[in-house]
Amino acid sequence: MSVMDITIHSSFLPHEDPEESLAFYRDVLGFEVRLDVGKGKMRWVTVGPPHQPDTSIVLYPPNATPASPTRSAAPLPR
């Protein structure tokens, strides 16, 4: 049996309150903020451990999920 080496680069977690999420990941866990886009509760924030630049958690507003009809890509022509 061979050994499989798996790496997870990004995890996506919904947030209800970006400031509360930032307080936990940045201030409690010591993660660095890598990207902070948006305003108010419609913010996407990427955080990660400082010594693991290839590992990130993307905190996103649940009302703007990629599966939302307003966020779907246009269908490709046939």
PDB file of N, H, CA, C and O in Angstrom:
ATOM      1  N   MET A   1       0.841  -1.172   0.000  1.00  0.00           N
ATOM      2  CA  MET A   1       0.000   0.000   0.000  1.00  0.00           C
ATOM      3  C   MET A   1       0.892   1.243   0.000  1.00  0.00           C
ATOM      4  O   MET A   1       1.805   1.351   0.818  1.00  0.00           O
ATOM      5  N   SER A   2       0.634   2.165  -0.900  1.00  0.00           N
ATOM      6  H   SER A   2      -0.108   2.078  -1.565  1.00  0.00           H
ATOM      7  CA  SER A   2       1.436   3.382  -0.976  1.00  0.00           C
ATOM      8  C   SER A   2       0.873   4.455  -0.043  1.00  0.00           C
ATOM      9  O   SER A   2      -0.301   4.436   0.329  1.00  0.00           O
ATOM     10  N   VAL A   3       1.739   5.375   0.315  1.00  0.00           N
ATOM     11  H   VAL A   3       2.693   5.390   0.013  1.00  0.00           H
ATOM     12  CA  VAL A   3       1.348   6.472   1.195  1.00  0.00           C
ATOM     13  C   VAL A   3       0.881   7.642   0.339  1.00  0.00           C
ATOM     14  O   VAL A   3       1.524   7.994  -0.649  1.00  0.00           O
ATOM     15  N   MET A   4      -0.242   8.240   0.725  1.00  0.00           N
ATOM     16  H   MET A   4      -0.764   7.954   1.528  1.00  0.00           H
ATOM     17  CA  MET A   4      -0.768   9.386  -0.003  1.00  0.00           C
ATOM     18  C   MET A   4      -0.487  10.652   0.803  1.00  0.00           C
ATOM     19  O   MET A   4      -0.821  10.724   1.986  1.00  0.00           O
ATOM     20  N   ASP A   5       0.113  11.630   0.177  1.00  0.00           N
ATOM     21  H   ASP A   5       0.384  11.572  -0.783  1.00  0.00           H
ATOM     22  CA  ASP A   5       0.418  12.902   0.821  1.00  0.00           C
ATOM     23  C   ASP A   5      -0.628  13.921   0.380  1.00  0.00           C
ATOM     24  O   ASP A   5      -0.659  14.314  -0.786  1.00  0.00           O
ATOM     25  N   ILE A   6      -1.479  14.347   1.300  1.00  0.00           N
ATOM     26  H   ILE A   6      -1.454  14.028   2.247  1.00  0.00           H
ATOM     27  CA  ILE A   6      -2.560  15.283   0.980  1.00  0.00           C
ATOM     28  C   ILE A   6      -2.308  16.598   1.700  1.00  0.00           C
ATOM     29  O   ILE A   6      -1.974  16.614   2.885  1.00  0.00           O
ATOM     30  N   THR A   7      -2.469  17.696   0.980  1.00  0.00           N
ATOM     31  H   THR A   7      -2.740  17.684   0.017  1.00  0.00           H
ATOM     32  CA  THR A   7      -2.341  19.025   1.556  1.00  0.00           C
ATOM     33  C   THR A   7      -3.608  19.810   1.262  1.00  0.00           C
ATOM     34  O   THR A   7      -4.075  19.844   0.123  1.00  0.00           O
ATOM     35  N   ILE A   8      -4.161  20.438   2.282  1.00  0.00           N
ATOM     36  H   ILE A   8      -3.782  20.411   3.207  1.00  0.00           H
ATOM     37  CA  ILE A   8      -5.322  21.311   2.093  1.00  0.00           C
ATOM     38  C   ILE A   8      -4.807  22.741   2.129  1.00  0.00           C
ATOM     39  O   ILE A   8      -4.243  23.181   3.131  1.00  0.00           O
ATOM     40  N   HIS A   9      -5.001  23.458   1.042  1.00  0.00           N
ATOM     41  H   HIS A   9      -5.459  23.100   0.228  1.00  0.00           H
ATOM     42  CA  HIS A   9      -4.503  24.828   0.954  1.00  0.00           C
ATOM     43  C   HIS A   9      -5.508  25.841   1.478  1.00  0.00           C
ATOM     44  O   HIS A   9      -5.123  26.808   2.137  1.00  0.00           O
ATOM     45  N   SER A  10      -6.791  25.635   1.196  1.00  0.00           N
ATOM     46  H   SER A  10      -7.104  24.850   0.662  1.00  0.00           H
ATOM     47  CA  SER A  10      -7.817  26.592   1.610  1.00  0.00           C
ATOM     48  C   SER A  10      -9.049  25.871   2.127  1.00  0.00           C
ATOM     49  O   SER A  10      -9.485  24.863   1.572  1.00  0.00           O
ATOM     50  N   SER A  11      -9.591  26.410   3.195  1.00  0.00           N
ATOM     51  H   SER A  11      -9.237  27.229   3.646  1.00  0.00           H
ATOM     52  CA  SER A  11     -10.877  25.958   3.729  1.00  0.00           C
ATOM     53  C   SER A  11     -11.787  27.174   3.754  1.00  0.00           C
ATOM     54  O   SER A  11     -11.339  28.282   4.050  1.00  0.00           O
ATOM     55  N   PHE A  12     -13.054  26.975   3.445  1.00  0.00           N
ATOM     56  H   PHE A  12     -13.417  26.076   3.204  1.00  0.00           H
ATOM     57  CA  PHE A  12     -14.017  28.066   3.414  1.00  0.00           C
ATOM     58  C   PHE A  12     -15.019  27.876   4.541  1.00  0.00           C
ATOM     59  O   PHE A  12     -15.674  26.838   4.636  1.00  0.00           O
ATOM     60  N   LEU A  13     -15.134  28.886   5.393  1.00  0.00           N
ATOM     61  H   LEU A  13     -14.603  29.730   5.316  1.00  0.00           H
ATOM     62  CA  LEU A  13     -16.059  28.835   6.520  1.00  0.00           C
ATOM     63  C   LEU A  13     -16.954  30.072   6.499  1.00  0.00           C
ATOM     64  O   LEU A  13     -16.458  31.185   6.328  1.00  0.00           O
ATOM     65  N   PRO A  14     -18.266  29.894   6.671  1.00  0.00           N
ATOM     66  CA  PRO A  14     -19.154  31.056   6.710  1.00  0.00           C
ATOM     67  C   PRO A  14     -19.006  31.798   8.038  1.00  0.00           C
ATOM     68  O   PRO A  14     -18.660  31.203   9.058  1.00  0.00           O
ATOM     69  N   HIS A  15     -19.270  33.086   8.012  1.00  0.00           N
ATOM     70  H   HIS A  15     -19.551  33.570   7.183  1.00  0.00           H
ATOM     71  CA  HIS A  15     -19.260  33.879   9.247  1.00  0.00           C
ATOM     72  C   HIS A  15     -20.507  34.751   9.285  1.00  0.00           C
ATOM     73  O   HIS A  15     -20.988  35.207   8.248  1.00  0.00           O
ATOM     74  N   GLU A  16     -21.020  34.975  10.470  1.00  0.00           N
ATOM     75  H   GLU A  16     -20.629  34.604  11.313  1.00  0.00           H
ATOM     76  CA  GLU A  16     -22.147  35.891  10.662  1.00  0.00           C
ATOM     77  C   GLU A  16     -21.641  37.292  11.001  1.00  0.00           C
ATOM     78  O   GLU A  16     -22.283  38.289  10.673  1.00  0.00           O
ATOM     79  N   ASP A  17     -20.488  37.358  11.658  1.00  0.00           N
ATOM     80  H   ASP A  17     -19.966  36.548  11.925  1.00  0.00           H
ATOM     81  CA  ASP A  17     -19.937  38.639  12.110  1.00  0.00           C
ATOM     82  C   ASP A  17     -18.436  38.642  11.824  1.00  0.00           C
ATOM     83  O   ASP A  17     -17.676  37.959  12.511  1.00  0.00           O
ATOM     84  N   PRO A  18     -18.000  39.407  10.814  1.00  0.00           N
ATOM     85  CA  PRO A  18     -16.577  39.387  10.458  1.00  0.00           C
ATOM     86  C   PRO A  18     -15.657  39.867  11.577  1.00  0.00           C
ATOM     87  O   PRO A  18     -14.555  39.342  11.733  1.00  0.00           O
ATOM     88  N   GLU A  19     -16.089  40.845  12.351  1.00  0.00           N
ATOM     89  H   GLU A  19     -16.985  41.271  12.224  1.00  0.00           H
ATOM     90  CA  GLU A  19     -15.234  41.348  13.434  1.00  0.00           C
ATOM     91  C   GLU A  19     -15.049  40.294  14.526  1.00  0.00           C
ATOM     92  O   GLU A  19     -13.957  40.138  15.072  1.00  0.00           O
ATOM     93  N   GLU A  20     -16.123  39.576  14.834  1.00  0.00           N
ATOM     94  H   GLU A  20     -17.010  39.703  14.390  1.00  0.00           H
ATOM     95  CA  GLU A  20     -16.035  38.510  15.839  1.00  0.00           C
ATOM     96  C   GLU A  20     -15.132  37.377  15.336  1.00  0.00           C
ATOM     97  O   GLU A  20     -14.335  36.826  16.095  1.00  0.00           O
ATOM     98  N   SER A  21     -15.264  37.042  14.069  1.00  0.00           N
ATOM     99  H   SER A  21     -15.912  37.490  13.453  1.00  0.00           H
ATOM    100  CA  SER A  21     -14.416  35.998  13.484  1.00  0.00           C
ATOM    101  C   SER A  21     -12.952  36.422  13.485  1.00  0.00           C
ATOM    102  O   SER A  21     -12.070  35.631  13.822  1.00  0.00           O
ATOM    103  N   LEU A  22     -12.697  37.671  13.108  1.00  0.00           N
ATOM    104  H   LEU A  22     -13.413  38.314  12.835  1.00  0.00           H
ATOM    105  CA  LEU A  22     -11.321  38.180  13.124  1.00  0.00           C
ATOM    106  C   LEU A  22     -10.741  38.152  14.529  1.00  0.00           C
ATOM    107  O   LEU A  22      -9.585  37.773  14.717  1.00  0.00           O
ATOM    108  N   ALA A  23     -11.536  38.551  15.514  1.00  0.00           N
ATOM    109  H   ALA A  23     -12.475  38.859  15.361  1.00  0.00           H
ATOM    110  CA  ALA A  23     -11.055  38.552  16.898  1.00  0.00           C
ATOM    111  C   ALA A  23     -10.616  37.149  17.309  1.00  0.00           C
ATOM    112  O   ALA A  23      -9.621  36.997  18.017  1.00  0.00           O
ATOM    113  N   PHE A  24     -11.340  36.132  16.878  1.00  0.00           N
ATOM    114  H   PHE A  24     -12.149  36.255  16.302  1.00  0.00           H
ATOM    115  CA  PHE A  24     -10.973  34.758  17.233  1.00  0.00           C
ATOM    116  C   PHE A  24      -9.719  34.299  16.485  1.00  0.00           C
ATOM    117  O   PHE A  24      -8.740  33.883  17.104  1.00  0.00           O
ATOM    118  N   TYR A  25      -9.755  34.376  15.161  1.00  0.00           N
ATOM    119  H   TYR A  25     -10.550  34.714  14.659  1.00  0.00           H
ATOM    120  CA  TYR A  25      -8.643  33.826  14.373  1.00  0.00           C
ATOM    121  C   TYR A  25      -7.354  34.632  14.527  1.00  0.00           C
ATOM    122  O   TYR A  25      -6.270  34.056  14.614  1.00  0.00           O
ATOM    123  N   ARG A  26      -7.463  35.949  14.562  1.00  0.00           N
ATOM    124  H   ARG A  26      -8.344  36.418  14.492  1.00  0.00           H
ATOM    125  CA  ARG A  26      -6.273  36.796  14.658  1.00  0.00           C
ATOM    126  C   ARG A  26      -5.785  36.914  16.100  1.00  0.00           C
ATOM    127  O   ARG A  26      -4.609  36.681  16.383  1.00  0.00           O
ATOM    128  N   ASP A  27      -6.697  37.277  17.016  1.00  0.00           N
ATOM    129  H   ASP A  27      -7.652  37.466  16.786  1.00  0.00           H
ATOM    130  CA  ASP A  27      -6.281  37.603  18.381  1.00  0.00           C
ATOM    131  C   ASP A  27      -6.131  36.380  19.288  1.00  0.00           C
ATOM    132  O   ASP A  27      -5.260  36.363  20.158  1.00  0.00           O
ATOM    133  N   VAL A  28      -6.967  35.359  19.097  1.00  0.00           N
ATOM    134  H   VAL A  28      -7.675  35.372  18.391  1.00  0.00           H
ATOM    135  CA  VAL A  28      -6.887  34.172  19.951  1.00  0.00           C
ATOM    136  C   VAL A  28      -5.916  33.139  19.372  1.00  0.00           C
ATOM    137  O   VAL A  28      -5.039  32.646  20.080  1.00  0.00           O
ATOM    138  N   LEU A  29      -6.073  32.814  18.083  1.00  0.00           N
ATOM    139  H   LEU A  29      -6.786  33.215  17.508  1.00  0.00           H
ATOM    140  CA  LEU A  29      -5.223  31.787  17.469  1.00  0.00           C
ATOM    141  C   LEU A  29      -3.900  32.333  16.932  1.00  0.00           C
ATOM    142  O   LEU A  29      -2.979  31.563  16.660  1.00  0.00           O
ATOM    143  N   GLY A  30      -3.798  33.657  16.779  1.00  0.00           N
ATOM    144  H   GLY A  30      -4.547  34.282  17.000  1.00  0.00           H
ATOM    145  CA  GLY A  30      -2.558  34.253  16.286  1.00  0.00           C
ATOM    146  C   GLY A  30      -2.375  34.180  14.782  1.00  0.00           C
ATOM    147  O   GLY A  30      -1.257  34.334  14.290  1.00  0.00           O
ATOM    148  N   PHE A  31      -3.457  33.947  14.039  1.00  0.00           N
ATOM    149  H   PHE A  31      -4.365  33.822  14.439  1.00  0.00           H
ATOM    150  CA  PHE A  31      -3.367  33.902  12.581  1.00  0.00           C
ATOM    151  C   PHE A  31      -3.152  35.305  12.033  1.00  0.00           C
ATOM    152  O   PHE A  31      -3.546  36.295  12.651  1.00  0.00           O
ATOM    153  N   GLU A  32      -2.523  35.377  10.866  1.00  0.00           N
ATOM    154  H   GLU A  32      -2.203  34.573  10.364  1.00  0.00           H
ATOM    155  CA  GLU A  32      -2.349  36.663  10.198  1.00  0.00           C
ATOM    156  C   GLU A  32      -3.492  36.870   9.210  1.00  0.00           C
ATOM    157  O   GLU A  32      -4.036  35.915   8.655  1.00  0.00           O
ATOM    158  N   VAL A  33      -3.843  38.140   9.003  1.00  0.00           N
ATOM    159  H   VAL A  33      -3.401  38.915   9.454  1.00  0.00           H
ATOM    160  CA  VAL A  33      -4.867  38.486   8.013  1.00  0.00           C
ATOM    161  C   VAL A  33      -4.149  38.643   6.686  1.00  0.00           C
ATOM    162  O   VAL A  33      -3.227  39.448   6.564  1.00  0.00           O
ATOM    163  N   ARG A  34      -4.570  37.876   5.692  1.00  0.00           N
ATOM    164  H   ARG A  34      -5.319  37.221   5.790  1.00  0.00           H
ATOM    165  CA  ARG A  34      -3.915  37.905   4.383  1.00  0.00           C
ATOM    166  C   ARG A  34      -4.691  38.714   3.364  1.00  0.00           C
ATOM    167  O   ARG A  34      -4.109  39.277   2.437  1.00  0.00           O
ATOM    168  N   LEU A  35      -6.004  38.774   3.533  1.00  0.00           N
ATOM    169  H   LEU A  35      -6.477  38.317   4.286  1.00  0.00           H
ATOM    170  CA  LEU A  35      -6.845  39.532   2.608  1.00  0.00           C
ATOM    171  C   LEU A  35      -8.132  39.880   3.332  1.00  0.00           C
ATOM    172  O   LEU A  35      -8.688  39.054   4.056  1.00  0.00           O
ATOM    173  N   ASP A  36      -8.605  41.105   3.136  1.00  0.00           N
ATOM    174  H   ASP A  36      -8.154  41.776   2.548  1.00  0.00           H
ATOM    175  CA  ASP A  36      -9.858  41.556   3.754  1.00  0.00           C
ATOM    176  C   ASP A  36     -10.574  42.401   2.716  1.00  0.00           C
ATOM    177  O   ASP A  36     -10.178  43.536   2.448  1.00  0.00           O
ATOM    178  N   VAL A  37     -11.639  41.842   2.129  1.00  0.00           N
ATOM    179  H   VAL A  37     -11.961  40.921   2.347  1.00  0.00           H
ATOM    180  CA  VAL A  37     -12.335  42.488   1.019  1.00  0.00           C
ATOM    181  C   VAL A  37     -13.809  42.642   1.359  1.00  0.00           C
ATOM    182  O   VAL A  37     -14.422  41.728   1.910  1.00  0.00           O
ATOM    183  N   GLY A  38     -14.377  43.792   1.033  1.00  0.00           N
ATOM    184  H   GLY A  38     -13.879  44.535   0.585  1.00  0.00           H
ATOM    185  CA  GLY A  38     -15.803  44.020   1.244  1.00  0.00           C
ATOM    186  C   GLY A  38     -16.053  45.052   2.326  1.00  0.00           C
ATOM    187  O   GLY A  38     -15.130  45.693   2.828  1.00  0.00           O
ATOM    188  N   LYS A  39     -17.337  45.198   2.675  1.00  0.00           N
ATOM    189  H   LYS A  39     -18.087  44.677   2.266  1.00  0.00           H
ATOM    190  CA  LYS A  39     -17.740  46.184   3.675  1.00  0.00           C
ATOM    191  C   LYS A  39     -18.794  45.578   4.592  1.00  0.00           C
ATOM    192  O   LYS A  39     -19.579  44.723   4.185  1.00  0.00           O
ATOM    193  N   GLY A  40     -18.794  46.039   5.833  1.00  0.00           N
ATOM    194  H   GLY A  40     -18.156  46.734   6.165  1.00  0.00           H
ATOM    195  CA  GLY A  40     -19.817  45.605   6.777  1.00  0.00           C
ATOM    196  C   GLY A  40     -19.818  44.098   6.949  1.00  0.00           C
ATOM    197  O   GLY A  40     -18.773  43.472   7.123  1.00  0.00           O
ATOM    198  N   LYS A  41     -21.028  43.522   6.895  1.00  0.00           N
ATOM    199  H   LYS A  41     -21.877  44.030   6.753  1.00  0.00           H
ATOM    200  CA  LYS A  41     -21.145  42.065   7.050  1.00  0.00           C
ATOM    201  C   LYS A  41     -20.893  41.321   5.748  1.00  0.00           C
ATOM    202  O   LYS A  41     -20.825  40.092   5.751  1.00  0.00           O
ATOM    203  N   MET A  42     -20.752  42.032   4.636  1.00  0.00           N
ATOM    204  H   MET A  42     -20.807  43.031   4.634  1.00  0.00           H
ATOM    205  CA  MET A  42     -20.455  41.398   3.345  1.00  0.00           C
ATOM    206  C   MET A  42     -18.947  41.446   3.096  1.00  0.00           C
ATOM    207  O   MET A  42     -18.485  42.057   2.132  1.00  0.00           O
ATOM    208  N   ARG A  43     -18.190  40.795   3.976  1.00  0.00           N
ATOM    209  H   ARG A  43     -18.565  40.299   4.759  1.00  0.00           H
ATOM    210  CA  ARG A  43     -16.727  40.782   3.880  1.00  0.00           C
ATOM    211  C   ARG A  43     -16.213  39.365   3.724  1.00  0.00           C
ATOM    212  O   ARG A  43     -16.716  38.428   4.344  1.00  0.00           O
ATOM    213  N   TRP A  44     -15.204  39.229   2.886  1.00  0.00           N
ATOM    214  H   TRP A  44     -14.795  39.991   2.383  1.00  0.00           H
ATOM    215  CA  TRP A  44     -14.456  37.990   2.723  1.00  0.00           C
ATOM    216  C   TRP A  44     -13.091  38.248   3.348  1.00  0.00           C
ATOM    217  O   TRP A  44     -12.376  39.157   2.927  1.00  0.00           O
ATOM    218  N   VAL A  45     -12.733  37.462   4.338  1.00  0.00           N
ATOM    219  H   VAL A  45     -13.314  36.724   4.680  1.00  0.00           H
ATOM    220  CA  VAL A  45     -11.470  37.643   5.048  1.00  0.00           C
ATOM    221  C   VAL A  45     -10.680  36.336   4.959  1.00  0.00           C
ATOM    222  O   VAL A  45     -11.190  35.264   5.285  1.00  0.00           O
ATOM    223  N   THR A  46      -9.438  36.442   4.516  1.00  0.00           N
ATOM    224  H   THR A  46      -9.023  37.312   4.251  1.00  0.00           H
ATOM    225  CA  THR A  46      -8.567  35.269   4.450  1.00  0.00           C
ATOM    226  C   THR A  46      -7.534  35.381   5.562  1.00  0.00           C
ATOM    227  O   THR A  46      -6.834  36.387   5.676  1.00  0.00           O
ATOM    228  N   VAL A  47      -7.448  34.336   6.380  1.00  0.00           N
ATOM    229  H   VAL A  47      -8.017  33.518   6.288  1.00  0.00           H
ATOM    230  CA  VAL A  47      -6.498  34.293   7.489  1.00  0.00           C
ATOM    231  C   VAL A  47      -5.703  32.992   7.398  1.00  0.00           C
ATOM    232  O   VAL A  47      -6.101  32.050   6.713  1.00  0.00           O
ATOM    233  N   GLY A  48      -4.584  32.962   8.095  1.00  0.00           N
ATOM    234  H   GLY A  48      -4.261  33.728   8.651  1.00  0.00           H
ATOM    235  CA  GLY A  48      -3.796  31.735   8.102  1.00  0.00           C
ATOM    236  C   GLY A  48      -2.686  31.798   9.126  1.00  0.00           C
ATOM    237  O   GLY A  48      -2.338  32.877   9.606  1.00  0.00           O
ATOM    238  N   PRO A  49      -2.126  30.645   9.466  1.00  0.00           N
ATOM    239  CA  PRO A  49      -1.018  30.615  10.412  1.00  0.00           C
ATOM    240  C   PRO A  49       0.214  31.287   9.803  1.00  0.00           C
ATOM    241  O   PRO A  49       0.538  31.042   8.641  1.00  0.00           O
ATOM    242  N   PRO A  50       0.896  32.124  10.570  1.00  0.00           N
ATOM    243  CA  PRO A  50       2.020  32.894  10.026  1.00  0.00           C
ATOM    244  C   PRO A  50       3.146  32.055   9.430  1.00  0.00           C
ATOM    245  O   PRO A  50       3.805  32.502   8.492  1.00  0.00           O
ATOM    246  N   HIS A  51       3.381  30.873   9.939  1.00  0.00           N
ATOM    247  H   HIS A  51       2.845  30.509  10.701  1.00  0.00           H
ATOM    248  CA  HIS A  51       4.494  30.049   9.450  1.00  0.00           C
ATOM    249  C   HIS A  51       4.055  28.999   8.433  1.00  0.00           C
ATOM    250  O   HIS A  51       4.821  28.099   8.087  1.00  0.00           O
ATOM    251  N   GLN A  52       2.808  29.123   7.957  1.00  0.00           N
ATOM    252  H   GLN A  52       2.187  29.853   8.238  1.00  0.00           H
ATOM    253  CA  GLN A  52       2.303  28.210   6.930  1.00  0.00           C
ATOM    254  C   GLN A  52       1.620  29.042   5.838  1.00  0.00           C
ATOM    255  O   GLN A  52       0.392  29.090   5.778  1.00  0.00           O
ATOM    256  N   PRO A  53       2.400  29.690   4.983  1.00  0.00           N
ATOM    257  CA  PRO A  53       1.822  30.591   3.979  1.00  0.00           C
ATOM    258  C   PRO A  53       0.933  29.903   2.953  1.00  0.00           C
ATOM    259  O   PRO A  53       0.144  30.573   2.286  1.00  0.00           O
ATOM    260  N   ASP A  54       1.036  28.589   2.808  1.00  0.00           N
ATOM    261  H   ASP A  54       1.676  28.045   3.350  1.00  0.00           H
ATOM    262  CA  ASP A  54       0.213  27.876   1.828  1.00  0.00           C
ATOM    263  C   ASP A  54      -1.094  27.358   2.411  1.00  0.00           C
ATOM    264  O   ASP A  54      -1.857  26.693   1.710  1.00  0.00           O
ATOM    265  N   THR A  55      -1.368  27.651   3.684  1.00  0.00           N
ATOM    266  H   THR A  55      -0.748  28.192   4.253  1.00  0.00           H
ATOM    267  CA  THR A  55      -2.597  27.200   4.331  1.00  0.00           C
ATOM    268  C   THR A  55      -3.424  28.413   4.722  1.00  0.00           C
ATOM    269  O   THR A  55      -2.941  29.303   5.422  1.00  0.00           O
ATOM    270  N   SER A  56      -4.684  28.449   4.264  1.00  0.00           N
ATOM    271  H   SER A  56      -5.077  27.726   3.695  1.00  0.00           H
ATOM    272  CA  SER A  56      -5.547  29.599   4.533  1.00  0.00           C
ATOM    273  C   SER A  56      -6.960  29.161   4.883  1.00  0.00           C
ATOM    274  O   SER A  56      -7.422  28.093   4.481  1.00  0.00           O
ATOM    275  N   ILE A  57      -7.627  30.011   5.640  1.00  0.00           N
ATOM    276  H   ILE A  57      -7.252  30.878   5.967  1.00  0.00           H
ATOM    277  CA  ILE A  57      -9.055  29.870   5.901  1.00  0.00           C
ATOM    278  C   ILE A  57      -9.716  31.111   5.329  1.00  0.00           C
ATOM    279  O   ILE A  57      -9.349  32.235   5.672  1.00  0.00           O
ATOM    280  N   VAL A  58     -10.691  30.905   4.458  1.00  0.00           N
ATOM    281  H   VAL A  58     -10.990  29.992   4.180  1.00  0.00           H
ATOM    282  CA  VAL A  58     -11.439  32.015   3.875  1.00  0.00           C
ATOM    283  C   VAL A  58     -12.765  32.105   4.622  1.00  0.00           C
ATOM    284  O   VAL A  58     -13.582  31.185   4.577  1.00  0.00           O
ATOM    285  N   LEU A  59     -12.964  33.221   5.306  1.00  0.00           N
ATOM    286  H   LEU A  59     -12.300  33.968   5.342  1.00  0.00           H
ATOM    287  CA  LEU A  59     -14.208  33.471   6.027  1.00  0.00           C
ATOM    288  C   LEU A  59     -15.109  34.272   5.100  1.00  0.00           C
ATOM    289  O   LEU A  59     -14.738  35.359   4.658  1.00  0.00           O
ATOM    290  N   TYR A  60     -16.279  33.748   4.805  1.00  0.00           N
ATOM    291  H   TYR A  60     -16.581  32.864   5.164  1.00  0.00           H
ATOM    292  CA  TYR A  60     -17.156  34.408   3.831  1.00  0.00           C
ATOM    293  C   TYR A  60     -18.549  34.612   4.415  1.00  0.00           C
ATOM    294  O   TYR A  60     -18.976  33.856   5.289  1.00  0.00           O
ATOM    295  N   PRO A  61     -19.265  35.641   3.930  1.00  0.00           N
ATOM    296  CA  PRO A  61     -20.629  35.876   4.402  1.00  0.00           C
ATOM    297  C   PRO A  61     -21.560  34.802   3.850  1.00  0.00           C
ATOM    298  O   PRO A  61     -21.560  34.557   2.644  1.00  0.00           O
ATOM    299  N   PRO A  62     -22.357  34.152   4.705  1.00  0.00           N
ATOM    300  CA  PRO A  62     -23.201  33.045   4.245  1.00  0.00           C
ATOM    301  C   PRO A  62     -24.250  33.458   3.217  1.00  0.00           C
ATOM    302  O   PRO A  62     -24.731  32.614   2.462  1.00  0.00           O
ATOM    303  N   ASN A  63     -24.610  34.723   3.175  1.00  0.00           N
ATOM    304  H   ASN A  63     -24.219  35.409   3.789  1.00  0.00           H
ATOM    305  CA  ASN A  63     -25.600  35.184   2.194  1.00  0.00           C
ATOM    306  C   ASN A  63     -25.012  35.373   0.810  1.00  0.00           C
ATOM    307  O   ASN A  63     -25.732  35.738  -0.119  1.00  0.00           O
ATOM    308  N   ALA A  64     -23.724  35.135   0.653  1.00  0.00           N
ATOM    309  H   ALA A  64     -23.138  34.839   1.408  1.00  0.00           H
ATOM    310  CA  ALA A  64     -23.068  35.303  -0.647  1.00  0.00           C
ATOM    311  C   ALA A  64     -22.299  34.045  -1.014  1.00  0.00           C
ATOM    312  O   ALA A  64     -21.162  34.123  -1.478  1.00  0.00           O
ATOM    313  N   THR A  65     -22.908  32.894  -0.811  1.00  0.00           N
ATOM    314  H   THR A  65     -23.832  32.830  -0.433  1.00  0.00           H
ATOM    315  CA  THR A  65     -22.231  31.641  -1.123  1.00  0.00           C
ATOM    316  C   THR A  65     -22.048  31.499  -2.625  1.00  0.00           C
ATOM    317  O   THR A  65     -22.851  32.033  -3.390  1.00  0.00           O
ATOM    318  N   PRO A  66     -21.026  30.800  -3.064  1.00  0.00           N
ATOM    319  CA  PRO A  66     -20.801  30.611  -4.499  1.00  0.00           C
ATOM    320  C   PRO A  66     -21.974  29.932  -5.203  1.00  0.00           C
ATOM    321  O   PRO A  66     -22.140  30.095  -6.412  1.00  0.00           O
ATOM    322  N   ALA A  67     -22.787  29.175  -4.469  1.00  0.00           N
ATOM    323  H   ALA A  67     -22.652  29.043  -3.487  1.00  0.00           H
ATOM    324  CA  ALA A  67     -23.923  28.484  -5.082  1.00  0.00           C
ATOM    325  C   ALA A  67     -25.148  29.385  -5.230  1.00  0.00           C
ATOM    326  O   ALA A  67     -26.150  28.979  -5.817  1.00  0.00           O
ATOM    327  N   SER A  68     -25.071  30.590  -4.706  1.00  0.00           N
ATOM    328  H   SER A  68     -24.257  30.920  -4.229  1.00  0.00           H
ATOM    329  CA  SER A  68     -26.189  31.519  -4.796  1.00  0.00           C
ATOM    330  C   SER A  68     -26.463  31.863  -6.259  1.00  0.00           C
ATOM    331  O   SER A  68     -25.521  32.085  -7.019  1.00  0.00           O
ATOM    332  N   PRO A  69     -27.742  31.913  -6.673  1.00  0.00           N
ATOM    333  CA  PRO A  69     -28.053  32.243  -8.074  1.00  0.00           C
ATOM    334  C   PRO A  69     -27.465  33.589  -8.509  1.00  0.00           C
ATOM    335  O   PRO A  69     -27.129  33.762  -9.681  1.00  0.00           O
ATOM    336  N   THR A  70     -27.338  34.534  -7.591  1.00  0.00           N
ATOM    337  H   THR A  70     -27.611  34.394  -6.639  1.00  0.00           H
ATOM    338  CA  THR A  70     -26.778  35.836  -7.958  1.00  0.00           C
ATOM    339  C   THR A  70     -25.266  35.773  -8.130  1.00  0.00           C
ATOM    340  O   THR A  70     -24.670  36.719  -8.646  1.00  0.00           O
ATOM    341  N   ARG A  71     -24.637  34.690  -7.713  1.00  0.00           N
ATOM    342  H   ARG A  71     -25.120  33.922  -7.294  1.00  0.00           H
ATOM    343  CA  ARG A  71     -23.183  34.552  -7.824  1.00  0.00           C
ATOM    344  C   ARG A  71     -22.776  33.490  -8.836  1.00  0.00           C
ATOM    345  O   ARG A  71     -21.584  33.231  -9.002  1.00  0.00           O
ATOM    346  N   SER A  72     -23.720  32.879  -9.505  1.00  0.00           N
ATOM    347  H   SER A  72     -24.689  33.089  -9.370  1.00  0.00           H
ATOM    348  CA  SER A  72     -23.400  31.807 -10.447  1.00  0.00           C
ATOM    349  C   SER A  72     -22.815  32.368 -11.734  1.00  0.00           C
ATOM    350  O   SER A  72     -23.141  33.477 -12.157  1.00  0.00           O
ATOM    351  N   ALA A  73     -21.964  31.595 -12.331  1.00  0.00           N
ATOM    352  H   ALA A  73     -21.699  30.694 -11.988  1.00  0.00           H
ATOM    353  CA  ALA A  73     -21.375  31.985 -13.613  1.00  0.00           C
ATOM    354  C   ALA A  73     -22.415  31.839 -14.718  1.00  0.00           C
ATOM    355  O   ALA A  73     -23.332  31.024 -14.625  1.00  0.00           O
ATOM    356  N   ALA A  74     -22.258  32.623 -15.737  1.00  0.00           N
ATOM    357  H   ALA A  74     -21.512  33.285 -15.813  1.00  0.00           H
ATOM    358  CA  ALA A  74     -23.158  32.523 -16.892  1.00  0.00           C
ATOM    359  C   ALA A  74     -22.933  31.184 -17.583  1.00  0.00           C
ATOM    360  O   ALA A  74     -21.804  30.695 -17.630  1.00  0.00           O
ATOM    361  N   PRO A  75     -23.993  30.588 -18.117  1.00  0.00           N
ATOM    362  CA  PRO A  75     -23.814  29.308 -18.806  1.00  0.00           C
ATOM    363  C   PRO A  75     -22.954  29.478 -20.055  1.00  0.00           C
ATOM    364  O   PRO A  75     -22.994  30.514 -20.717  1.00  0.00           O
ATOM    365  N   LEU A  76     -22.190  28.459 -20.357  1.00  0.00           N
ATOM    366  H   LEU A  76     -22.158  27.617 -19.818  1.00  0.00           H
ATOM    367  CA  LEU A  76     -21.348  28.488 -21.550  1.00  0.00           C
ATOM    368  C   LEU A  76     -22.199  28.230 -22.787  1.00  0.00           C
ATOM    369  O   LEU A  76     -23.130  27.426 -22.739  1.00  0.00           O
ATOM    370  N   PRO A  77     -21.892  28.902 -23.891  1.00  0.00           N
ATOM    371  CA  PRO A  77     -22.645  28.641 -25.124  1.00  0.00           C
ATOM    372  C   PRO A  77     -22.358  27.225 -25.616  1.00  0.00           C
ATOM    373  O   PRO A  77     -21.266  26.695 -25.414  1.00  0.00           O
ATOM    374  N   ARG A  78     -23.337  26.631 -26.254  1.00  0.00           N
ATOM    375  H   ARG A  78     -24.224  27.061 -26.418  1.00  0.00           H
ATOM    376  CA  ARG A  78     -23.173  25.258 -26.772  1.00  0.00           C
ATOM    377  C   ARG A  78     -22.810  25.269 -28.221  1.00  0.00           C
ATOM    378  O   ARG A  78     -22.633  24.209 -28.821  1.00  0.00           O
TER     379      ARG A  78
END
